[in-house]
Amino acid sequence: MERLTKAEEQVMQALWRLGPSFVKELVVAMPKPRPAITTVSTIVRILEEKGFVDHEAFGRSHRYFAKVTKEAYGDRSIKQLMRDYFGSSPQQLMSFFIEREDLDAQDLDALLKMIQDKKER
């Protein structure tokens, strides 16, 4: 699966949030300043070529839908981030967030509980 550009990811976020949509609906759902409808149309066609999106035809109009779930793309992105920046080490990734983020005691307790629950399985 390819990595999405920032513009492609914005369109996918809107599509994941809305579900099957026409380009005009995607434009309205995007943050301001909104891109032109022609820009979003071009991005959707690129996403279709990359295999992220497909469409249903309604006459001359197309309603687009995601072929890749947000969860699947997120999972792949996290694994790539871990590989590219943390030597494929989950420990280094967690250490980064624990040391660099301003986590309070409640956040740390929640992380510790997740780790303990995983360990018990």
WOZISUL-V845702 format. One record per residue. N is the residue number from 1. RES is the residue in one small letter. PHI is phi in radians with two decimals (* if undefined). PSI is psi in radians with two decimals (999 if undefined). D_FIRST is the distance of its C-alpha to the first C-alpha in whole Angstrom. Layout:
n res phi psi d_first
N RES PHI PSI D_FIRST
N RES PHI PSI D_FIRST
//
This chain:
n res phi psi d_first
1 m * 2.31 0
2 e -1.33 2.79 4
3 r -1.45 2.39 7
4 l -1.50 2.58 9
5 t -1.28 2.95 13
6 k -1.05 -0.77 16
7 a -1.13 -0.72 17
8 e -1.13 -0.70 14
9 e -1.15 -0.65 13
10 q -1.08 -0.73 17
11 v -1.15 -0.75 17
12 m -1.11 -0.69 14
13 q -1.03 -0.76 17
14 a -1.13 -0.74 19
15 l -1.15 -0.72 18
16 w -1.11 -0.68 17
17 r -1.24 -0.74 21
18 l -1.52 -0.53 22
19 g 1.47 -2.90 21
20 p -0.88 2.25 21
21 s -2.59 2.68 23
22 f -1.48 2.76 24
23 v -0.98 -0.73 23
24 k -1.04 -0.66 27
25 e -1.18 -0.65 26
26 l -1.12 -0.75 23
27 v -1.04 -0.81 25
28 v -1.09 -0.58 27
29 a -1.40 -0.17 25
30 m -1.49 2.68 24
31 p -1.19 2.67 26
32 k -1.34 2.57 29
33 p -1.28 2.24 29
34 r -1.27 2.48 27
35 p -1.26 2.85 25
36 a -1.18 2.65 27
37 i -1.03 -0.62 26
38 t -1.16 -0.61 25
39 t -1.15 -0.83 23
40 v -1.12 -0.69 21
41 s -1.04 -0.76 21
42 t -1.11 -0.77 20
43 i -1.10 -0.72 17
44 v -1.10 -0.70 16
45 r -1.14 -0.67 16
46 i -1.12 -0.75 14
47 l -1.10 -0.60 11
48 e -1.17 -0.74 13
49 e -1.10 -0.61 12
50 k -1.38 -0.16 8
51 g 1.57 0.19 8
52 f -1.51 -0.43 9
53 v -2.36 2.63 12
54 d -2.36 3.10 15
55 h -2.51 2.81 19
56 e -2.00 2.40 22
57 a -1.58 2.37 25
58 f -2.23 1.47 29
59 g 1.16 -2.15 31
60 r -1.57 -0.10 30
61 s -1.67 2.69 27
62 h -2.20 2.37 24
63 r -1.85 2.16 23
64 y -1.70 2.60 19
65 f -2.50 2.65 17
66 a -1.30 2.35 14
67 k -1.67 -0.33 12
68 v -1.99 2.25 9
69 t -1.30 2.74 12
70 k -1.06 -0.67 13
71 e -1.14 -0.76 13
72 a -1.12 -0.73 10
73 y -1.18 -0.72 8
74 g -1.10 -0.74 11
75 d -1.05 -0.82 11
76 r -1.13 -0.68 8
77 s -1.14 -0.74 10
78 i -1.14 -0.74 13
79 k -1.10 -0.69 12
80 q -1.20 -0.71 11
81 l -1.04 -0.79 14
82 m -1.10 -0.72 16
83 r -1.19 -0.80 15
84 d -1.28 -0.57 15
85 y -2.05 -0.26 19
86 f -2.26 0.43 20
87 g 0.98 0.58 20
88 s 1.06 0.39 18
89 s -1.83 1.97 21
90 p -1.05 -0.58 21
91 q -1.11 -0.76 25
92 q -1.15 -0.67 24
93 l -1.09 -0.86 22
94 m -1.11 -0.71 24
95 s -1.04 -0.73 27
96 f -0.99 -0.87 26
97 f -1.21 -0.66 26
98 i -1.18 -0.71 29
99 e -1.39 -0.66 31
100 r -1.63 -0.47 29
101 e -1.56 2.65 29
102 d -1.52 1.33 33
103 l -1.51 2.32 32
104 d -1.54 3.09 35
105 a -1.04 -0.64 37
106 q -1.14 -0.75 36
107 d -1.09 -0.79 32
108 l -1.11 -0.70 33
109 d -1.09 -0.72 35
110 a -1.12 -0.73 32
111 l -1.11 -0.76 29
112 l -1.09 -0.70 32
113 k -1.11 -0.73 32
114 m -1.06 -0.74 29
115 i -1.14 -0.78 29
116 q -1.11 -0.74 32
117 d -1.07 -0.74 31
118 k -1.13 -0.70 28
119 k -1.12 -0.60 30
120 e -1.35 -0.30 33
121 r -1.29 999 30
//
